[in-house]
Amino acid sequence: MSGKLKKFCFMVFGILLIGICVAAYRMSGFGVDPFTCMNLGISKFIHMQFGTWQLIVNIILLVLVFFTVRHCIGLGTVVNMVCVGYIADFLCWVMEDVVRLQMNWGLRVLMLAIGLLFASSGAAMYMVAEMGIAPYDSVAFIIEKFTNGKIPFQYGRVCSDVVVMLIGIGFCAASGNSIWMVVGLGTLLNSMFNGPLIQFFRGKFEKGFAKEG
C-alpha cells in the first residue's frame, strides 16, 4: 500500500472511530464530550437549535484556524465536519432497541470505555494522516504555537477541553437547566485524559509510519 493511500485510509478510519466514539458516549448516558457540552449549554441559553449553533462555532473556529495553523485544514476537516454526526446518528439508530431495553450498568461502562479509547485513537489516526483535522481539534495546536511550545499539544488540549466544559456548565446553569444534561463522568474523563491519550497514540502511529518510510 502506498504512503498516500495508507494516510487516506488512516484519515477515513480515524473519523469512523470518532463517529463511533460520539455514539458510544451518547449511549452510555455518562455525559457528552466537552465541546458538545459547551455548545449544548450555550444553545439552550440563547434558545437556538443545537446543530445551528454548533455549525456557527465551527465556522468561527475554521476562520481562526485559517489565519493561525492553516496546515490543519484539509480534506479530513470537511469529512470530519460532515460525517461524524451522521455516523453517530446511524449507530444510535441501529442500537436503539438495545439502548432502550438492555443498557445496564455494565454496558454503559463498556460504552464509556469505548468512547474514551476511540476518541483519542481516532483523533490521533487522522492527525497523523496530515490530511486536515476538525476545527476544534486545531485549538490545541493554536495554543502550542502561541506559547512557543511551552504548552505542548496534549496539555493545550486539556486546557481547551476544561475551559469549554466549564463554559457549557455555566451557560446551562444560567439558562435554568440541570447541568447534568450536559456533563457527566464521561465529560470529566474526556476533558482530563483525551489530550494525553491522543499524544500517546500519535507517537505510536508516527513511529509506524517512520518505520515503513
KEKE-3310 file (N, C-alpha, C; in steps of 0.2 Angstrom, whole numbers, plus 5000, padded with zeros to 4 digits):
npx = (5004:5003:5011:5002:4990:4988:4988:4977:4967:4970:4965:4951:4947:4950:4941:4930:4931:4930:4916:4910:4914:4907:4894:4895:4897:4885:4876:4880:4876:4883:4887:4891:4904:4917:4917:4904:4897:4899:4893:4879:4876:4876:4868:4856:4854:4853:4843:4843:4844:4853:4861:4862:4869:4881:4886:4889:4899:4909:4912:4917:4928:4935:4939:4947:4957:4962:4969:4979:4984:4985:4989:4982:4970:4961:4956:4952:4946:4934:4928:4927:4918:4907:4903:4904:4894:4883:4887:4887:4873:4867:4873:4867:4854:4854:4857:4846:4836:4843:4849:4837:4831:4841:4852:4862:4871:4884:4885:4884:4896:4905:4902:4906:4920:4924:4921:4930:4942:4941:4939:4952:4961:4956:4956:4970:4974:4968:4975:4989:4988:4988:4980:4971:4961:4948:4940:4939:4948:4960:4963:4971:4983:4985:4986:4998:5006:5006:5011:5024:5027:5028:5017:5013:5005:4996:4994:4988:4977:4970:4968:4959:4948:4944:4941:4930:4921:4918:4912:4901:4894:4892:4883:4873:4868:4865:4854:4844:4843:4847:4863:4867:4862:4872:4884:4894:4902:4909:4911:4920:4931:4935:4939:4950:4959:4959:4968:4982:4981:4978:4990:4999:4994:4997:5011:5014:5008:5015:5028:5026:5023:5036:5044:5040:5043)
npy = (4994:5011:5026:5037:5032:5024:5034:5041:5031:5030:5042:5041:5030:5034:5045:5038:5030:5041:5045:5033:5034:5046:5041:5031:5038:5044:5034:5028:5037:5044:5057:5070:5074:5087:5098:5097:5099:5112:5118:5113:5119:5133:5134:5131:5142:5153:5150:5143:5131:5117:5111:5121:5131:5124:5123:5137:5140:5131:5136:5149:5145:5138:5149:5155:5145:5145:5157:5155:5141:5135:5124:5114:5112:5103:5089:5080:5089:5093:5081:5076:5086:5084:5071:5064:5067:5061:5047:5044:5046:5036:5024:5025:5024:5011:5004:5007:4999:4991:5000:5005:4994:4985:4992:4990:4994:4988:4988:5001:5006:5000:5006:5019:5016:5013:5024:5033:5027:5027:5040:5046:5038:5038:5052:5053:5045:5052:5064:5060:5056:5068:5075:5085:5091:5092:5108:5111:5102:5108:5118:5116:5115:5128:5134:5128:5134:5148:5149:5146:5133:5131:5126:5111:5101:5091:5096:5108:5103:5098:5110:5117:5108:5108:5121:5124:5115:5120:5132:5127:5121:5133:5141:5132:5131:5145:5146:5140:5126:5109:5105:5092:5088:5091:5087:5074:5059:5054:5066:5073:5064:5063:5077:5077:5067:5065:5073:5069:5055:5056:5061:5051:5040:5046:5046:5033:5029:5037:5032:5020:5024:5030:5019:5011:5021)
npz = (5000:4995:5002:5002:5000:5012:5021:5018:5021:5035:5038:5035:5043:5055:5057:5057:5069:5077:5075:5080:5093:5098:5097:5106:5118:5119:5120:5132:5142:5151:5150:5138:5126:5130:5120:5114:5126:5129:5118:5119:5131:5128:5117:5123:5132:5123:5116:5104:5090:5092:5082:5073:5081:5084:5071:5068:5077:5073:5061:5064:5072:5061:5053:5062:5063:5050:5049:5058:5060:5047:5041:5046:5040:5028:5017:5027:5037:5031:5029:5042:5048:5041:5042:5055:5064:5057:5056:5070:5073:5065:5071:5083:5080:5075:5086:5094:5100:5109:5118:5124:5130:5136:5141:5153:5169:5167:5152:5150:5156:5148:5135:5139:5140:5127:5121:5126:5122:5108:5105:5107:5100:5087:5084:5084:5074:5062:5063:5062:5048:5042:5033:5036:5050:5062:5066:5080:5085:5081:5090:5101:5094:5091:5103:5107:5097:5100:5112:5110:5111:5125:5131:5127:5114:5120:5133:5130:5124:5135:5142:5134:5133:5146:5148:5139:5144:5156:5152:5146:5157:5164:5156:5155:5168:5170:5161:5168:5167:5172:5176:5173:5162:5152:5157:5164:5170:5159:5152:5161:5162:5149:5146:5155:5151:5137:5129:5133:5129:5116:5111:5115:5107:5094:5094:5094:5081:5072:5074:5067:5054:5051:5052:5041:5031)
capx = (5000:5007:5010:4997:4984:4988:4986:4969:4964:4970:4960:4944:4946:4951:4935:4925:4931:4927:4909:4908:4915:4901:4888:4896:4896:4878:4873:4882:4872:4888:4888:4894:4911:4917:4915:4897:4894:4898:4888:4873:4874:4875:4862:4850:4854:4851:4837:4845:4844:4860:4865:4864:4874:4887:4889:4892:4905:4914:4914:4921:4935:4938:4942:4953:4962:4964:4974:4984:4988:4982:4991:4977:4964:4962:4950:4949:4942:4927:4925:4925:4913:4901:4902:4904:4887:4879:4889:4884:4866:4866:4874:4862:4848:4854:4857:4841:4832:4847:4849:4831:4829:4846:4858:4863:4877:4890:4885:4886:4903:4909:4902:4911:4927:4924:4921:4937:4948:4941:4940:4959:4965:4953:4959:4977:4974:4968:4980:4995:4987:4990:4975:4966:4958:4942:4942:4941:4955:4966:4963:4977:4989:4985:4989:5005:5010:5006:5015:5030:5029:5028:5011:5013:4998:4992:4991:4984:4970:4967:4966:4954:4943:4942:4938:4924:4917:4916:4908:4895:4891:4890:4878:4867:4865:4862:4848:4839:4843:4851:4870:4868:4860:4877:4891:4894:4908:4912:4914:4926:4936:4937:4942:4957:4964:4959:4974:4987:4980:4979:4998:5001:4993:5000:5018:5014:5006:5020:5033:5024:5024:5043:5047:5038:5046)
capy = (5000:5017:5030:5042:5028:5022:5040:5042:5026:5032:5048:5039:5025:5038:5049:5032:5029:5047:5044:5028:5037:5050:5037:5027:5042:5046:5028:5027:5041:5047:5064:5071:5077:5094:5103:5097:5101:5119:5120:5112:5124:5140:5134:5131:5148:5158:5147:5142:5124:5114:5110:5128:5134:5121:5125:5143:5139:5128:5141:5154:5141:5137:5155:5156:5141:5148:5163:5153:5135:5134:5117:5109:5112:5099:5085:5077:5094:5093:5074:5076:5091:5082:5064:5062:5067:5056:5041:5043:5046:5030:5019:5026:5022:5004:5001:5010:4994:4988:5006:5006:4988:4981:4996:4990:4997:4985:4990:5008:5007:4997:5011:5024:5015:5013:5032:5036:5024:5029:5047:5048:5034:5041:5058:5053:5042:5057:5069:5058:5056:5075:5077:5090:5089:5096:5115:5111:5099:5113:5123:5114:5117:5135:5136:5126:5139:5155:5149:5144:5126:5130:5122:5107:5099:5087:5100:5113:5100:5098:5117:5119:5104:5110:5128:5123:5111:5125:5137:5124:5121:5139:5143:5128:5134:5151:5145:5136:5119:5105:5104:5085:5087:5092:5085:5068:5056:5054:5073:5074:5059:5065:5083:5077:5062:5064:5076:5065:5049:5057:5062:5044:5036:5049:5044:5026:5029:5041:5028:5015:5027:5031:5013:5010:5025)
capz = (5000:4995:5008:5002:5001:5019:5025:5017:5025:5042:5039:5035:5048:5062:5058:5058:5076:5081:5075:5085:5100:5099:5098:5112:5123:5119:5123:5139:5147:5156:5148:5131:5126:5132:5115:5114:5132:5128:5113:5121:5136:5125:5113:5127:5135:5118:5113:5097:5088:5094:5076:5070:5085:5083:5064:5068:5081:5069:5055:5068:5073:5055:5051:5066:5061:5043:5050:5063:5059:5041:5038:5049:5036:5023:5016:5033:5040:5028:5030:5049:5050:5038:5043:5062:5066:5053:5059:5077:5072:5062:5075:5089:5077:5074:5093:5098:5105:5114:5122:5127:5134:5139:5143:5161:5171:5163:5145:5150:5157:5142:5130:5141:5139:5120:5119:5128:5118:5101:5105:5107:5095:5081:5083:5083:5067:5056:5064:5059:5041:5039:5028:5039:5056:5064:5069:5087:5087:5080:5095:5105:5090:5091:5110:5107:5093:5103:5118:5108:5113:5132:5132:5121:5112:5125:5139:5127:5123:5142:5144:5129:5135:5153:5148:5135:5148:5161:5149:5145:5163:5166:5152:5156:5174:5169:5157:5172:5166:5176:5172:5172:5155:5148:5159:5167:5171:5153:5151:5165:5160:5142:5147:5158:5148:5130:5126:5134:5126:5108:5110:5116:5101:5089:5094:5091:5074:5069:5073:5062:5048:5051:5051:5034:5027)
cpx = (5004:5006:5004:4990:4983:4986:4979:4965:4964:4965:4953:4943:4946:4944:4929:4925:4929:4919:4906:4909:4909:4895:4889:4895:4888:4874:4874:4878:4877:4890:4891:4901:4911:4915:4907:4894:4894:4893:4880:4871:4873:4869:4855:4849:4851:4845:4838:4846:4852:4864:4867:4869:4881:4891:4892:4898:4911:4916:4919:4928:4939:4942:4948:4959:4966:4970:4979:4988:4984:4983:4986:4971:4965:4955:4947:4945:4935:4924:4922:4919:4906:4898:4901:4897:4882:4881:4886:4877:4864:4867:4869:4855:4848:4854:4851:4837:4836:4848:4843:4829:4835:4852:4859:4869:4884:4891:4887:4893:4907:4908:4906:4918:4929:4925:4928:4942:4947:4941:4948:4963:4962:4956:4966:4978:4974:4972:4987:4994:4989:4986:4970:4962:4952:4944:4943:4947:4961:4967:4970:4983:4990:4988:4996:5009:5011:5009:5022:5032:5029:5022:5010:5006:4994:4989:4987:4977:4966:4964:4959:4947:4940:4938:4931:4919:4914:4911:4901:4891:4888:4883:4872:4864:4862:4855:4842:4839:4848:4858:4871:4866:4866:4884:4889:4901:4912:4915:4920:4932:4939:4941:4949:4962:4964:4966:4980:4987:4980:4987:5001:5000:4996:5008:5018:5013:5012:5026:5032:5025:5032:5046:5046:5042:5053)
cpy = (5006:5021:5035:5038:5026:5028:5042:5037:5027:5037:5045:5034:5029:5042:5044:5031:5035:5047:5039:5030:5041:5046:5033:5031:5043:5040:5026:5031:5044:5054:5065:5074:5084:5099:5103:5099:5109:5121:5119:5117:5131:5140:5134:5138:5154:5155:5146:5134:5122:5114:5116:5131:5131:5123:5132:5143:5136:5132:5146:5151:5140:5143:5157:5152:5143:5153:5161:5147:5132:5127:5112:5108:5108:5095:5082:5082:5093:5086:5074:5080:5088:5075:5061:5061:5062:5049:5039:5042:5039:5024:5019:5023:5014:5001:5004:5005:4991:4994:5006:5000:4985:4985:4996:4994:4995:4988:4998:5010:5005:5003:5017:5023:5015:5020:5035:5034:5027:5036:5049:5044:5037:5047:5058:5050:5048:5063:5067:5057:5063:5077:5082:5087:5094:5103:5115:5108:5103:5117:5122:5116:5124:5138:5134:5132:5145:5155:5146:5137:5125:5126:5117:5104:5096:5091:5106:5110:5100:5105:5118:5115:5106:5117:5127:5119:5116:5130:5133:5123:5128:5142:5139:5130:5140:5151:5142:5129:5115:5104:5097:5083:5087:5089:5079:5065:5056:5060:5074:5070:5062:5072:5082:5072:5062:5067:5071:5058:5050:5058:5055:5040:5039:5047:5037:5025:5032:5036:5022:5018:5028:5024:5010:5014:5023)
cpz = (5000:5001:5008:5003:5008:5023:5024:5021:5032:5043:5040:5041:5055:5063:5059:5066:5080:5081:5080:5092:5102:5101:5104:5118:5124:5122:5130:5144:5152:5154:5141:5132:5127:5127:5114:5120:5131:5123:5115:5126:5133:5121:5117:5130:5130:5114:5105:5096:5089:5087:5073:5074:5084:5076:5064:5072:5077:5063:5058:5069:5067:5052:5055:5064:5054:5044:5055:5061:5053:5039:5041:5045:5030:5021:5022:5037:5038:5030:5038:5051:5047:5041:5050:5064:5063:5055:5066:5077:5070:5067:5081:5086:5077:5081:5097:5103:5110:5120:5127:5132:5138:5141:5151:5162:5167:5156:5145:5151:5151:5136:5132:5139:5131:5118:5120:5124:5111:5100:5103:5101:5088:5079:5081:5076:5061:5057:5060:5051:5038:5033:5031:5045:5057:5067:5076:5089:5085:5085:5099:5101:5090:5098:5110:5103:5097:5109:5117:5111:5121:5135:5126:5120:5117:5131:5136:5126:5130:5144:5140:5132:5142:5152:5144:5140:5153:5158:5148:5151:5165:5163:5153:5163:5174:5165:5162:5171:5170:5172:5170:5165:5150:5150:5163:5168:5165:5151:5154:5163:5153:5142:5150:5154:5140:5126:5127:5130:5118:5107:5111:5109:5094:5089:5092:5084:5070:5068:5068:5055:5046:5049:5043:5029:5026)
residu = (MET:SER:GLY:LYS:LEU:LYS:LYS:PHE:CYS:PHE:MET:VAL:PHE:GLY:ILE:LEU:LEU:ILE:GLY:ILE:CYS:VAL:ALA:ALA:TYR:ARG:MET:SER:GLY:PHE:GLY:VAL:ASP:PRO:PHE:THR:CYS:MET:ASN:LEU:GLY:ILE:SER:LYS:PHE:ILE:HIS:MET:GLN:PHE:GLY:THR:TRP:GLN:LEU:ILE:VAL:ASN:ILE:ILE:LEU:LEU:VAL:LEU:VAL:PHE:PHE:THR:VAL:ARG:HIS:CYS:ILE:GLY:LEU:GLY:THR:VAL:VAL:ASN:MET:VAL:CYS:VAL:GLY:TYR:ILE:ALA:ASP:PHE:LEU:CYS:TRP:VAL:MET:GLU:ASP:VAL:VAL:ARG:LEU:GLN:MET:ASN:TRP:GLY:LEU:ARG:VAL:LEU:MET:LEU:ALA:ILE:GLY:LEU:LEU:PHE:ALA:SER:SER:GLY:ALA:ALA:MET:TYR:MET:VAL:ALA:GLU:MET:GLY:ILE:ALA:PRO:TYR:ASP:SER:VAL:ALA:PHE:ILE:ILE:GLU:LYS:PHE:THR:ASN:GLY:LYS:ILE:PRO:PHE:GLN:TYR:GLY:ARG:VAL:CYS:SER:ASP:VAL:VAL:VAL:MET:LEU:ILE:GLY:ILE:GLY:PHE:CYS:ALA:ALA:SER:GLY:ASN:SER:ILE:TRP:MET:VAL:VAL:GLY:LEU:GLY:THR:LEU:LEU:ASN:SER:MET:PHE:ASN:GLY:PRO:LEU:ILE:GLN:PHE:PHE:ARG:GLY:LYS:PHE:GLU:LYS:GLY:PHE:ALA:LYS:GLU:GLY)
# end
